[in-house]
Amino acid sequence: MSSLSSIRTIVDAWTGTVAGAIVAGLERMVSPRLVRLIEDESGTFALEAAKLENAAKEIAFEDGKFASANLAQIVRGSRVEIVLRPARFLFRPLELPARAADFLDGIVRAQIDRLTPWSAGDAVFGCSAPVAQGSEGITTMIAAAPRRLAMGYVEAVSGFHPSAIAVLTEPAEGGRIKVFEQKSRGAIDPVRLSRTLQAVLAIAAIAAVLGSIFAGYLADSLSAQESELERQITQRRAAIRGADGGERSPLALLERRKYDTPASVIVLESLSRLLPDHTYVTEMHLAGNKLQIAGITRDAPSLIPLIEQSQHFTRATFYAPTTRSSTDPGERFHIEAQIEPRNAP
């Protein structure tokens, strides 16, 4: 459970930071007029605005309402900041590691029930800008008050239709702390945006898990199909080899033809071993199982027995007359023979 709580805290802090950055960016693009109501020790509010011509500078808060006739015209469409006096708030210092500075809002929200008497839903709270404490730590001041206290002022201003309402306080150490903010007219609320981001992350995580399960199922299915295809291919090859008793199958016929057809390299090698050194072959023709050679030798009749003695040739004979020229170093012969294919090793 502790690990799940830690993960939830991290997710809340991250989504809160992202939502705050998005809202801050949008507010910088469109900045409404600022109206500030600052409470003094007597409970009266001082009005601060850019243009105050005929409006009262001090406004009383009685029976849950601001007593000012012109306040509605000033507040309409503006951003209202209600600054309450520090006596209404509970302040607690909080020390954190330096790396937690980017996730302050989420961390404070996760720990508000430990630091104050109220839960996150029953209080309005915020923290000051972090102050460095050494190189590895920071300190921030947390301000919190009951939600019903702040909502009384917020409801009193909401009827004037401002663009946004914020509740702040200013501790004795200085620096204002925002504890509540409410958008209107469809503006983006950081809390709602943070929850939306969490929902998107949850949907993405569920989709990733479902995708992983589907991918595993698909991989198993494809593996089974591949095994079935390999089995069918093996059976098909066996059927091809066994067709027509095996001897007349295409593979058997091809292998038989390989050994029945004379190889030119083997024929040439055999002739080079048979013929004597004084014999020179000038022409060789190989057509099917018939070999024809022509050349010059010292003793043409002696070539016939030599060729027939070989296991590669049979029925050797002259297919043209043997001649001798004055320019030739020997007799010119023309011999043909039948080839006995012996290509097997």
N, C-alpha and C positions, 0 to 999 in steps of 0.2 A: 504493500500500500504506500509506503514511503516513496518508492521509486515513481509510482503513478502520480503522487502528489507533486513530486519535483518536476516531472514532465509537464504537468498541468500548469505549474507556476511559470516555467520557462515559456510555454506557449502563450499564456496570458500576457507575460511581459513583452514578448516579441510582437504579438498582434496589437497590443496597446501602443507600443512605440510606432509601429507602421501606421496605424490609424491616426495617431497624433500628427505624424509627419504629413500624411495626406491632407488632413484638415487644415494644418498650418499653411501648406502650400496653396490650398484653395482660398484661404483667408487673405493671403498676401496678394492674390490676383484681384480679388474684389474686397475692398476694405470699407465697411460702412462707417458712418459718423459715430463717434464715441461720446456717450453720456455717462458721467460718473456720479454716484450718490455715496457720500462719505459720512458715516455715522460718527457723531461726537459723544462725549461722555454723558450728555443729557438725553440721548436717544434721538436727537434731531439730526437730519441729514443735510449736508451741504451739497448743493448742485453744481457740478462742473460740466460745462459743455462748450462747444466751439463758438456758438452764437447765442448769447443770452441778452436779449434786448429788454423785454418787459417781463421776464420770468422772475419769480422769487428766487433769491439765492439760498434760502434755507427752507426746508420742507419738513413738516412734522409727520410722524407715522402714528396714526391713531385708529383703533378698531380694525386693524388689518388693512388699512388703506393709507396712501400718501395724500396728504391734504394740500393739493395744489391744482388750481384750475387749468393752468397752461402745461402741466406735465405731459398730458397725452400728446399734444402737438410736438413737444420736444423729443419724446421717446420714440414715437412712431417711426419704424424703419431703421432705428439706430441700434448700436450695440450698447447695452446698459451694463455697467459694472457697479455692483452694490458692495461697498467696502465697510464691513462690520468691525466694531471695535474688538481688540484682542481679548477682552474680558469674557466674551461669549464663547471662546474656543479653549480646547485642551491642546497643549503643545508637548511634543515628545521628540527628543533628539534620536536619530537613528544612524548608527555607524555601519558602513557597508564596504566591501572590497571596491577598489577603483574601477574594475571592469564592469561593475553593476550600474555605472552612471547612465548607460544608454537604456536601461530598463527600469528606471526609478518608479515610474507610475505603476507599472505592473507589479513590482515588488511591494510597494506600499499597499496596493489594493489587496494583495494576497496576505499581508500581515496586519491589516488594520484591526482585526478582532483581537490580536495579541497585544497591540500597543494601546488600545483604547477600550473603554467599556462597551462600545457599540460594534456591531457587525458592519460589513461593507454596505449592506442594504439599508441600515438604520442610521447612517451617518453621512455627512458631507466631509470630505477630507482632501488634503493636498500636501505638497511638500515644497520646500524652498529649493533654490538652486544648490547643487552639491558643492561643498567646500573641501578641498584636498587636505588630507591629514597624513603627511608623509608621502611616500612614493607609491604606496599600495593600498591606501584607504581613503574614504571620503565620509563626510558627515552632512546630513540634511536634517532640517527641522520639519516635523510633521504637525499640521494643524488639523483638528477635527472638531466637529460640533454635531448635535442631533439634527437629523434631516428636517424634522418638523420646524425647527427654528429658521433654517434658511428658506424652506418652502413658503413660509408665511410672506416673506419679502418678495420672493419670486412670483407668487400668485398675484400679489398686489400690482406688480409691473406688467404681468403677462397680458392683462386686459387692454393695454395700450399698444399691443402688436409691435413690439420691437423685433429686430432681426435676430438678436441673441441676448441672453441674460447670463451674467456671471456673478458669482458671489466670492468675495475675496476678504482677506484680513491682513493686517500689518503688525507683525510681532515687534517687541521692543528692540530686537536686534536689527530691525530694518529689513526691507525687501518684502514686497507683497506676495502672498501665497493664495493661489486660486484653489478653492475647495469645491466649486460647483460651476457647471456651465450648461446652459440649455439653448439649443438652436430652435428656430421656428421657420415657418414658410418653407418647409422641405429641406432645410439645410442639413448638412451631414453631421451626425453626432458621433464623436470618437468612440463612445461605448458601443453604440449600435454597429458602427463600422468594424470595431474589434470583434464583436460577436459574429458578424458576417464573415470576416476573415477566418475565424475559427471554424465556422460551418463549411467554408470552402475547403479548408485544410482537411477537415474530417471526410468530406466527400471525395477529395483527391486521394486520401489514404485508403478509403474503402474501394475506390476504383482501381488503385494500384494493386490491392490484395486480390480483388476479383480478376484483374488482368493477369496477375501471376498464376492464379489457379487455372484460368483458361489456357494460358500459355503452356503450363505443364500438361494439362489434358490434351491439348493439340499436339504437343511433342510426342506424347505416348501414342496418340492415334496415328501420327505420321510414321513413327517407328514401326508400329504394327503393320501398316500398309506397305512399308518398305520391305519388311520381312516376308510378307505374303507375295510381293512382286518377285523377290529373289527366289522364293520357292517355286513359283510358276515358271520363271525363266529356266531354273535348273531342270524342272520336269520337261519343259519344251525342248531343251537341248538334248536330254536323254531320249526323248521321242524321235528327234531328228536323227540321232546316231543309230537308233535301233530300227529305223524304217527300212523296209525291203531286206530284212535279214541281216542288216549291217554291212554286207559286202557291196550293196548297190546304193548306199546312202551317199549324199553329196560329199561329205567329208572323206569317206572311204575312197570314192572315185578320184577325188582330187589328190589324195595321198598316193594312190596307186599310179596315177598319171605322172606324179613327180618321179617315181622310181622307174617307170617304163620309158620315159622320154630321155634320150641321151643328152648329157650335159656337154656343151662345147668345151668347157675348161678341162673336163676329164678326158675328152677325146684328144685335145691338143697335148695334154700332159702325157698320155699314153704313147702318142706318136713320137714325142721328143725322146722317150726312153727306148723305143723300138729301133728307130732309124739310126744307122751308123754315122760316124762323124763326117764321112765324106759325102753324105747325102744332104741336100738342101731343098726344102719345100718352098716353092715360090707362090703356089696357089692352093687354097683349100676351100671346098664347098661342102656344106652340111645341109642336107635336105631330108628331113624325116629320119629314117634309119640308114640312109645311104651317105657314104663319105667318098668324095673325090678329091685327090691330091695330085699336084703336078710339081715337077722340080728337076734337079740335076743330080746325078749320082755316077759313081765309077762303074757300078755293076747293077743294072736295073733288074735282071731276072732274079737276083738274090733277095730283092725286097719282098716278093710275093710270099715266100715261106716265112720270113720274119713277121710279116703282118698277120698271117693266119695262125702263127703260133701264139699270138696274144689272145687273152680271154675276152678282149673287148671287140675283136673284129673277126668276121668270117667271110668266105667266098671272095677273096681278093683276086683281082684280074686286071689286065691292061684294057682300058677302053679306047686307047688311041695308040698308033705305032710309036715305038721308041726310036728316036732320031739322035744323030750326032752332028754337030756343026763344028767347023774349024775354029770358031771363036769360043765355043763352050769348053769348059774344063772337063766335061764328062758327057754321059748320055742324058738326053731329056726324056723323062718318063711321064706317063699319065695312068694312074691306078685308081680303081674304085673298089669299095668293100662295103659289106653290111656291118652295121654297128650292133653290138649286143649291149643294151643298157645295163650298167652295173653301178647305179648311183648310190645304192645302200652302203652304209659304212662297213 
